[in-house]
Amino acid sequence: MHRIFFSIIFISFASCSEETLPKPKAFLNLEYDTTIYQELTLQRPYVFEVSESAELKDAPKNWLKIEYPKLKASIDITYRKIDDNLRELLIESEKLVFKHTSRAAKISSNDYINDQNKVFGTLHDITGNAASQIQFHITDSTDHFIKGALYFNTKPNYDSLLPAVHHIKKDILHLMETLQWKK
């Protein structure tokens, strides 16, 4: 009888320990320095502001690579002179965006219009494990056409890259907002 009584007492004390709760999911919290912008110093038929933390790599044909060494990322800029071929350039740009459809969960597009500076474009957000998470094009619709794409030098894992994508997206939007065509 005493054994049963002590067993019940022992079980009741043993079961009074703290309740075990599952740990909440952790999210990566990356902090980035405040971005300071400077005007593009390379001679191009265009000018815009870029982050001081980015490194510029000159390329032929007025192309440009904007590298983010700490993030292992780059924005590849291609420039084309419009020679009665705007429609073809726009189709080519769209094809490059939708080439990522097989790996993308979603592709959303936002138009950009700045009538004052004659800057018209589209920014494409590519959600999912695609090779490029952001692509864009900008034109004045008569003389100049720029195509840009964000790439990371790592295997695409969208959830892990998302904070860096958002950080660089601000720089891309700033680039589009400050872009001016040279005469």
C-alpha positions as CSV (number, residue, x, y, z in Angstrom):
1,M,0.0,0.0,0.0
2,H,2.8,2.3,0.9
3,R,4.5,1.6,-2.4
4,I,1.3,2.7,-4.3
5,F,1.0,5.8,-2.2
6,F,4.7,6.8,-2.7
7,S,4.4,6.0,-6.4
8,I,1.5,8.3,-6.8
9,I,3.3,11.1,-4.8
10,F,6.4,10.6,-6.9
11,I,4.5,10.7,-10.2
12,S,2.6,13.9,-9.2
13,F,5.9,15.7,-8.2
14,A,7.7,14.5,-11.3
15,S,4.9,15.7,-13.5
16,C,4.9,19.2,-11.9
17,S,8.1,20.2,-13.7
18,E,8.0,23.2,-16.1
19,E,5.9,22.8,-19.2
20,T,7.9,22.2,-22.3
21,L,7.0,24.6,-25.1
22,P,8.2,24.5,-28.7
23,K,10.7,27.2,-29.6
24,P,9.4,29.9,-32.0
25,K,10.8,30.0,-35.5
26,A,13.9,32.2,-35.8
27,F,14.3,34.7,-38.6
28,L,17.5,36.0,-39.9
29,N,17.9,39.6,-38.9
30,L,20.5,41.4,-41.0
31,E,21.2,45.0,-40.6
32,Y,22.7,47.1,-43.3
33,D,24.4,50.5,-43.1
34,T,22.6,53.6,-44.2
35,T,23.2,53.9,-47.9
36,I,25.0,56.9,-49.2
37,Y,24.8,57.5,-52.9
38,Q,27.2,59.1,-55.3
39,E,26.9,60.0,-59.0
40,L,28.2,57.5,-61.5
41,T,31.6,58.8,-62.6
42,L,32.2,56.5,-65.6
43,Q,31.6,58.1,-69.0
44,R,28.3,56.8,-70.3
45,P,25.3,58.1,-72.3
46,Y,23.5,58.0,-69.0
47,V,24.1,59.0,-65.4
48,F,22.5,57.8,-62.1
49,E,23.4,57.5,-58.5
50,V,24.9,54.4,-57.0
51,S,25.7,53.2,-53.5
52,E,29.1,54.2,-52.2
53,S,29.5,50.6,-50.9
54,A,29.1,49.2,-54.4
55,E,32.1,48.7,-56.7
56,L,31.8,49.6,-60.3
57,K,33.3,47.4,-63.0
58,D,33.6,49.0,-66.4
59,A,32.6,46.9,-69.4
60,P,32.6,47.6,-73.2
61,K,29.7,49.0,-75.1
62,N,28.7,51.3,-72.2
63,W,27.8,48.2,-70.1
64,L,28.4,48.1,-66.4
65,K,28.6,45.8,-63.4
66,I,27.6,47.1,-60.0
67,E,29.1,44.7,-57.5
68,Y,28.2,44.3,-53.8
69,P,31.2,42.3,-52.5
70,K,29.9,41.9,-48.9
71,L,26.6,40.5,-50.2
72,K,28.2,38.5,-53.1
73,A,25.8,40.1,-55.5
74,S,25.9,42.2,-58.6
75,I,23.6,44.3,-60.8
76,D,24.5,43.7,-64.5
77,I,23.7,46.7,-66.6
78,T,23.5,46.4,-70.4
79,Y,23.1,49.4,-72.6
80,R,21.7,49.5,-76.2
81,K,21.3,52.4,-78.5
82,I,17.8,52.3,-80.0
83,D,17.9,52.1,-83.8
84,D,14.3,51.7,-84.7
85,N,14.3,48.5,-82.7
86,L,12.6,49.4,-79.4
87,R,9.9,46.7,-79.8
88,E,12.6,44.0,-80.3
89,L,14.5,45.3,-77.2
90,L,11.4,45.2,-75.1
91,I,10.5,41.7,-76.3
92,E,14.1,40.5,-75.6
93,S,14.0,42.0,-72.1
94,E,10.6,40.3,-71.3
95,K,11.9,37.0,-72.6
96,L,14.9,37.2,-70.2
97,V,12.5,37.9,-67.3
98,F,10.1,35.0,-68.1
99,K,13.0,32.6,-68.7
100,H,12.9,32.3,-64.9
101,T,9.3,31.0,-64.9
102,S,10.3,27.4,-64.3
103,R,12.1,28.3,-61.0
104,A,10.0,31.3,-59.9
105,A,7.0,31.1,-57.7
106,K,5.7,34.4,-58.8
107,I,6.8,37.3,-61.2
108,S,5.3,40.7,-60.5
109,S,5.9,43.8,-62.6
110,N,5.7,47.5,-61.8
111,D,6.0,50.2,-64.3
112,Y,8.1,53.3,-63.7
113,I,7.4,56.6,-65.5
114,N,9.2,59.9,-65.1
115,D,8.0,62.2,-67.9
116,Q,10.2,65.1,-66.8
117,N,13.5,63.1,-67.4
118,K,12.0,60.9,-70.1
119,V,12.7,57.7,-68.1
120,F,10.2,54.9,-68.6
121,G,10.7,51.4,-67.4
122,T,9.5,48.2,-65.7
123,L,10.8,46.5,-62.6
124,H,10.2,42.8,-62.3
125,D,10.3,41.1,-58.9
126,I,11.0,37.4,-59.2
127,T,9.9,35.4,-56.2
128,G,11.4,31.9,-55.7
129,N,14.7,30.2,-56.3
130,A,15.4,31.7,-59.7
131,A,18.9,32.8,-60.8
132,S,17.9,36.5,-60.8
133,Q,15.5,38.0,-58.2
134,I,15.1,41.4,-59.8
135,Q,15.2,42.5,-63.5
136,F,14.4,45.8,-65.0
137,H,14.6,47.9,-68.1
138,I,14.6,51.6,-68.7
139,T,14.3,53.6,-71.8
140,D,13.6,57.1,-73.2
141,S,11.7,55.3,-76.0
142,T,13.7,57.1,-78.7
143,D,17.5,56.8,-78.2
144,H,18.5,54.8,-75.2
145,F,17.7,51.4,-73.6
146,I,19.1,49.9,-70.4
147,K,18.5,46.4,-69.1
148,G,19.5,45.4,-65.6
149,A,19.5,42.2,-63.6
150,L,20.4,41.3,-60.0
151,Y,22.4,38.2,-59.5
152,F,23.9,36.5,-56.4
153,N,27.1,34.5,-56.5
154,T,25.5,31.6,-54.6
155,K,23.0,28.9,-55.1
156,P,19.6,30.6,-55.1
157,N,17.7,30.2,-51.9
158,Y,15.1,32.9,-51.9
159,D,14.2,32.9,-48.2
160,S,17.9,33.3,-47.3
161,L,18.5,36.0,-49.9
162,L,15.4,38.0,-49.3
163,P,16.9,40.6,-46.9
164,A,19.7,41.3,-49.3
165,V,17.3,41.4,-52.2
166,H,15.2,44.0,-50.4
167,H,18.3,46.0,-49.6
168,I,19.6,46.1,-53.2
169,K,16.1,46.7,-54.5
170,K,16.2,50.1,-52.8
171,D,19.4,50.9,-54.7
172,I,17.8,49.8,-58.0
173,L,14.8,52.0,-57.4
174,H,17.2,54.9,-56.5
175,L,19.1,54.2,-59.7
176,M,15.8,54.4,-61.7
177,E,14.7,57.6,-59.9
178,T,18.0,59.4,-60.5
179,L,18.7,58.2,-64.0
180,Q,19.2,60.9,-66.6
181,W,20.1,60.6,-70.3
182,K,23.1,62.5,-71.6
183,K,22.6,64.4,-74.9
